[in-house]
Amino acid sequence: MKKIVLSLAVIASVGMAATNEELYKEMQNLKKEIDEMRISQEQTNETLLEEIANTTLGSETKYESFSSLGQAASKVYHSDKALSIGGYGEYKFKKYSGFKNYGSAVANATRNKAEYNIVRFVPYIGFKFNDWIIMNTEIEFEDGGARSDNTKNYKYAIVEFSYLDFLIDKEFAVRVGHILVPFGLVNLNHEPVAYLTSDRPIVETFIIPSTWHTNGLLIHGQINSLEYYAGIITSPDAGAHKEGRFIQQGRLGARQFTDDLSFVARVAYDFSGGLNAGASFMYGTSSAATETRPGVLTGQSSNAEITTLMAEVHASYINNGFNIQALATYGGFSGDVAQLSSDIGEDISKRVHGAYITAGYDLLHSFATEHKLYAVGEVEYLNMDASNSTEYPDNNKFNEYTIGFAYFPDPKVVIKGDYKLRDYASGAMLADENSFTVSAGFIF
């Protein structure tokens, strides 16, 4: 009996020893897994903190123009990640005083009411497929978006540009898709921090129809201090031209049915000391679109063909507290202009020209601050009927004078306020206009 009890005790001791050893091994494995989970969680936390830091103060995101594009539009070119998100926006308050140039008293009364508007909100989405192929897209929501029933003052939501850029070399790249036309100062860089007045210069709205975007193919690059663009774009729809607006209303959207093409080129040279100067040129043929797509009529049936020529010279100086931008431009039609005017029922001028200068001085330039407060003055001259082809030519000739300020509490945020006077030519049937505007703009 004693032998049996002793044998069971020995067996139990051996079993317990084995169980303890296995339990110890399991505990060690569990401890190892916990340590691995802790290390993994710490790494995840560090990654999240880094991503949060890159979207808040102290961000290392590079805001710098690429090929004259806006700073936010250029983010994808400077990013070390595949996906890039950016954008800009504008909020505006405007009040006219004594406006009376509309055709009805009711319309004039509405114009004289205070206007509050989300002028635009624009996200950019960029993607790097590799180190030399880039997709860049701008989606614009203007006047708050779009409604199909027209019950509100909403305007539209569109893809303003979407293209592929093949960056073969710094000196040579190919851009194809729905593009911004490389013309003037504002069209490529129309973000609110790029100009000092609440409104874009009217010369680069009526004559150079910023934002001017269409389908095309461009080559571009930078050779030392010289930046260039050249390429083929689709021409504006001549059947949509309006009196006093040159080609502005003829801009086509992303889906186009046209055989009309134009050549466009732009050069800009970056001098030392903050001076940049350049020029643009466009030449092409246009006809009136009779359908927007097969089976959908535009209401125009003209077979007139016209040739469009545009040219501009520009300069900017940003240094020593000064921010000065100047541009002069010319536009002309030739060909069947008289026939087109008759067919579409609009007096189309054969020649237009205009110029402007915007000058700002930073009042905080001598102080130890990164804030900027510009005192701003702008003078613009427009002659939208230099050929005197319209019934009242002086209605399409005017000067605009603007004074105001632009305050940058951050390089990516601007608050603007200005007073503007439009002074029509002496023989105009229209009364001079004046307005006060306050706006806030930002990029991200």
Number of C-alpha atoms within 10 A of each C-alpha: 6 6 8 9 10 11 12 11 12 12 12 12 12 12 12 12 12 12 12 12 12 12 12 12 12 12 12 12 12 12 12 12 12 12 12 12 12 12 12 12 12 12 12 12 12 12 12 12 11 12 12 12 13 13 12 10 8 8 12 11 14 14 18 16 16 16 17 18 20 24 23 25 31 24 27 24 24 14 18 12 12 13 14 21 17 18 22 24 21 22 18 20 17 20 18 20 13 15 21 18 15 12 8 9 12 10 13 16 13 12 19 17 13 14 13 14 17 18 19 21 21 21 20 24 19 25 19 20 12 9 12 13 17 19 21 23 20 20 17 22 22 20 20 18 17 16 13 9 7 9 7 11 12 19 16 15 18 15 16 21 22 23 20 20 22 17 19 13 12 11 15 15 18 19 21 19 19 22 25 22 28 28 26 27 29 23 23 21 24 18 23 25 23 15 21 29 29 29 17 18 24 19 23 23 17 19 24 28 23 24 19 23 24 24 24 22 20 22 19 25 21 18 12 10 11 16 18 22 23 21 20 20 25 23 27 28 21 27 27 20 22 19 18 23 20 26 24 21 17 20 18 20 15 16 11 13 13 18 10 17 17 19 18 23 21 22 21 23 18 16 12 8 10 13 15 18 19 20 21 22 21 23 18 19 22 24 22 25 24 18 15 15 13 8 8 9 12 14 12 14 15 18 15 19 18 20 18 22 18 21 21 22 21 20 20 21 18 15 13 12 17 18 20 21 22 19 23 21 23 19 24 20 20 14 15 14 19 17 16 24 22 13 16 19 12 17 21 26 26 21 21 25 21 25 23 22 18 21 20 24 21 21 15 14 16 9 9 7 9 12 16 20 21 23 19 22 21 21 18 21 20 24 24 30 25 20 14 18 16 20 8 15 20 20 20 23 23 19 19 21 16 22 19 21 22 26 20 19 14 11 14 17 17 24 23 24 21 22 20 22 16 17 18 20 18 11 11 16 14 18 15 18 17 18 17 19 20 21 23 20 22 21 23 18
